């Protein structure tokens, strides 16, 4: 027996009620990074209570800026006094990479040690660094760090070989104070990028084309303080929908932005589900009868890779053979082995999983190896017969605000416990 903190989940209870969707983690983190580009106060509202936001505030404090939190509002002010992201913080969270563009633009130098986060593939930073070089920066590689320097950044046309979200955000921030015009060609289009641009424009930046493959940034000399809210978290929205799909029930999702949820929503739609949006509320209802689906992940506006694991859990309950093809990350099927413990019939062939949902699922002891994979295991457990135990909660806590409370408030039987985890 091993001492663990884990979720105990008893499946089979329908989910009913209301959930208020908070700001998107993947919008909040780069917005907080951008706050160092002015000495004035920048407030990002509706920040979730998750460990990734806590870690980002620690990164900012370590760089010498002041950070305060009042409820869901995080305020940052002051000028960075350091340009090196402390190794222990960089290694703890992948999102420390968002400081690259912001610090390079503000101070002309940034040193980043190997970033951490979930192990879901290589996720190389070469697209970021190639773009910085195009803007006039020098990039030096050490054994376990990268150093970027620039006496002056100059606008240029930057062609992204892949629509990387992080690279697009970093290059936008680097270009904001560059001399002249920058065009990012082949840019990512995610709604979270639009949130970052909305903040930067409020701060005085001159940016156009966000949400399209070509983003134009005209450099400015100075930025000022601002207050801005992020887009609602579409992955949390989709995860709750997945839980309702397998457990049954009816949930109202307040604040969900239907305008950017198309690809998240579409695989859920069938003759046995009900979905309607009115007045900023998304109502989703399921009778647990799920149809087989063929899904392919891809950059926005395609089905998001972050929803792959939660939706694969739905496929485990669908009638017939489903498929899930992963095209974004090469190592994002760690949850498959854990789902098999529940009786899932999943065959892997390269980057495609074939899922036969005819067997049914039973409770099991499982380990979350990454953030979204852990969410997928919880979704599967909510629809299963019997009890499940899920550890690796540090990953879930990176992106979900008390996920056990989310589900239990809707009627799910989910509790966080510490003690001896069954073998």
N, C-alpha and C positions, 0 to 999 in steps of 0.2 A: 504494500500500500504506500502511496506517495502523497505527501502533503501538497495540496493545490488550492488555488482559488478558481472556481469553475461555475458554470451555469448548470443548474438542474432543470430539465425541461420535461414536462409531462404533456405529450401530444394529444390532439383530438378535441381541444376546446376552441369553439369559433371565436373570432375576433370581432368585436363590435365597439363602436364609440367614435371619438374624435381625437385626432392627433394634429398638433400645431407644428408644421415643418419649419425647422430653424435654417439659418443661413448656411450656405454650402461650404464645407471644409475647403474644397478645392478653389473656392473664390476668396475666402477669408485669408488664407495663408499668403498668397502673393500680394493681396491688398495691404496686409500688415508689413510685408517686406518693403512695399513702395513708400510707406510712411517715413522712412529714413531719408527720403529725397527732399525734405524740407525741415527747417528747425521749428516751424510752427506746429501747432497741435493738429493731428490727424486722428479722427475717430472712425473706427469701423464698427457699425452697429450689428446687432443680431448674431454675435459670435457664439457658436455652440460651446458647451462645457465638455471639451474633449481633450485628450492628452496632447494631440498635435498642436492645438492652439496654445496650451500651456507651454509646450516646448518652444514654440516660436517666440512667445513673449520672453522666455529665458534667453534665447539667442539675441533678441533685441537689447535686453538689459546688459548682456555681456559685451555688446558693441558700444555701450555707453549712453544709450538713449533712455529717457524716462518712459515707463510703461505703467498705466493704471487701468484697473478694470472696475466698472460699476455696472453690476448686473451683466447683461449681454453686450455692453458697449466697452470696447477696448480703445484707449487713447494713448497715442505715442507722440513724444515731442523731444526736441533737442537734436544736436548734431552728433553723429557717430564719432567716438574718440579712438576706436580700433577698427582695423580693416581685416582682421583675421577672425574667422568664425571658430571659436574654441573647438578643438578636436572632439571632446566628449559630447558636445552638443551636435556637431555635424554628423558624427557617427550614429547618433541616436535617432535622427530624423532625416528622411529624404528631402523634406521641404526646405531644408537649409539652402538648397541650390537656388531658391528664389532670391537670396540675398546677392547673388552674383551680379545681375544686371543693375540692381538698385545701388549697391556699394560702388560698382565701377563708375556709374554715372555721377554719384555724389562725391566720391573721394579720389577717383582715378586709380584705385588699387583694391584688390580683394584676394585673399588667400582662403581656399576652401579645402578642407581635408575630406577624405573619402566619405560621402554621405551614406546614411543608413536607410532605414525604412523596411518595407516588406520585400522579401526575396521572391520576386515574380519574373525575373529575367534580367538581362544585362543592363537595360536602360542607359545606354551610353550618352555622354554629354558632348559628343563631338559636334552636334548640330548647334549647340549653344556657343561653343568655342569658335567654330568656323564663322559664325555670325559676328562675334566680337572682333575677330580679326578683320572682317570686312569693314567694320566701323573704326578700325585703326588701333585696336588693342594688341598688345603682345601677350601671348599665352605661354607660360613655362610650366613644365611638368616636373614635379619631384617624385620621390618614391611613393608617398602617400598623400600628396596634395597637388593642387593646381593653383598657380599664381597668375592673375590677370592684371596687367598694368596698361595705362593709357595717359599720356600727357594731355592729349586732346582727342575726343571722339568726333568723327566726321560722318555725316549722313552718307548712305550708299544704298544701292539695290542689293538686297540679301535674298537669295533663293534658298528656301528650306527644302532639303531633299526628302523630308517627311514632315507632315503637319504636326510636329511635336508641340503639345500644350505648354510644357515648361520652357522650351526654347522660345516659342512665340512670346510668352510673358516676359522672359528675361531680356529678349531683344527689344521689346517695346520699351521697357524701363531704361535700358541702356541708351536707346535712341532719343528719349524724351529731352535730354540735355545735350545731345550731339549737335554740332554745327551743321546746319543745312537740313536737307530732306532725306528721310530713310523710307524705303519701300520694302516691306516684308512680303515676298511673293511665295505662295504656297503655304500661307500661315494657317494655323489651326483656327477653328471657328467656334469652339465651345462657349456656352453662355458664361462660364466662369471668367473667360478672358474679357468678355463684354463688361463684367462687373469691375475688373481691374481698370479697364479703360475709362469707365464711368467715373471712378475715383480720381484717376490721373487728370481727366479733363476738368473735374471740379477743382483740382489743385492748380490748374492753369496750363496743362499740357495741350498741345495742338495735335489731335489724333483723329483720323477718319478711316472708315472701312472695317471697323471691328465687327466680327461676325461674318466676314467674307474672306476669301482666300488672299486678298491683297489689302494690307493695312499700311496706311501712309502716316508717318510721324514727322512733323516739322519741329525741329528743335527749338527749345526756349531756354532762356538763361536761368530763370528762377521759378520755383513752385511755392505755393502757399498752403496753409492749412485747409482742411475740408472735413465734412461729415458725409459718410456714404454707407449704404446698406448693400450687402451681397445678394445675389440671386438665391432663391430657396434651394435647398439641397435635393437635387433630382435623384441621387443614388439612395438617400434615405427614403425618399418617397417611393421609389421602386422596390426597395427592400420590404417596406410595410405592405405594399401591394402583393409582393410575392408571398408573404406570410399569410395574408388574407386568402390568396388563391389556394394554398394547400390546406389551410385550417378551416376555410369557410367563414362567412360572416359579412358584415357591412361596416366600412370605416369611412369617415369623412376626414379628408386631409386638408386642413386649413393652410392657406398660403402657398400651396403647390402651384407652380407656374406651368400651366398646361401648354403654353406657347413653345416651351423648350423640352417637352416631355414626349414628343411624338414617337421616337424610336424606343424609348423606355416602355411606353404604354402599349404599342402595337402588338407585341407577342402575347399579351394578356387577353386580348379581345377574342371572344368566342361566343357561341350561342348560350353558354352557361355562365357568363360573367356580365356584369352591368357596370357601365362607367359613364359618368356625366359630370360636367364642370359647370358651376354657376357661381358667380360672384366671388371668385377667388377660392372656392372650395371644390375639391375633386372628390367625388363619391365613388367608391369602388366596392362592388359586391360580388361574391362568388359562392357557388353551391358545391365546390370541391370537385366538380366534374371538369377535368382539364383535357384539352385536345393536344395531340402531338404537334410539335412545331420544329421548324428548321431555322436556326438563328446564326447569324454571322456577326461578330464584333467588328468594329471599325471606328475611325475618327468621326466626330460629330459632323453631320447629323445622323450617322449610323448608330446601331445599337452599341452602347458603351461597354467597354471591357470591364468596368467596375461592376456592371450588373450581371456579368457572365455567371458567376458562382451562385448568387441568389436565384437567378432564373433557371439554372440547371437543376436546382432543388425542386422547382416546379415540374420540370420535365420528368423527374423521377416518379411523379404521381400521374402523369398524363397517359391516356389510353393510346397505345401504339408506340412506334419508334420515332424518337426525336433526334435531332443532331444539333451540336453546338460547335461552330468553327471559330477558333481564336486566332485573330490576325494581328493583334497589337503587341502582345507579349508572348515570348516563346516558352515561358515556364509558369503558366498560370492554371495548372490542373492539379495542384497539390490536394485540393479538396476531394478529388475523385476517389482516392484510396479510403478516405474517411467516410464518404457516402456509401461506399461498398460495404462498410461495416454494418450499415443499416439495412443491407439487403439490396441496394441499388444495383441494377444490371447496366453497367457502363463499360463500353469498349473504346479504347483510344487507338486512333490511327493518325499518327503525325499530330497536326494541330486541330484535329477534329475528334469530338467525343460523340459516340452514338449511345443514346439512352433509351432503354426499353422500360417503360413505366408500368408494366403489367404485373409486376411481382408484389408490389406493396412494400412498405417500409416499417421497420421496427426500431425501437430505441437502442442506442449503443453508446459506448464511451469513445469520444472523439477528441482530436487535437486540432485547434486552429493554427495554421502555419502562416497566415497572412490576414489582412483586414477583411477583404471582401469574401475570401474563402470561409472565414469564420462566420460571417453573416449568412452565407449559404448553408452552413451546417445548422445554424439556429432555425432557419426557415424550414429545412428538412425535418428537424426535430419537432417542430410545432404541428406538423401533419402526421407524425408517425404514431404507431401503436406502442404504448408503454413509455418508459422514462429514458431520457438521454442525458449524458454528461459531457460538457464541452469545456476544455481548458484552452490555454493560450489567450486569455482575455485581454492581455496587454495590446494585442492587435486590434481587437474589436473596440477597445477604448480609444484608439487613435481616431476613429471616425464616427462612432455612434455615441450619443449622449445617454448614458445609462440605458443600454439597449434592453436590459431586463425590465426596466420600468416602463419603457415604451410598450413592450408586448404585454406585460402584466396589467397595465392600465386599460388595455383593450380587451382583457379577459383571458389572455394566455397564461398558462401556469409555468412561469419562468422565475427562478430565484437565483441570486448569486450566493454561493456558499464557499466556505473554506474548510478544509479537512482532508480526509483520506479519500482519494478518488478510486473508485472500483477499478480493478485490473481489467 
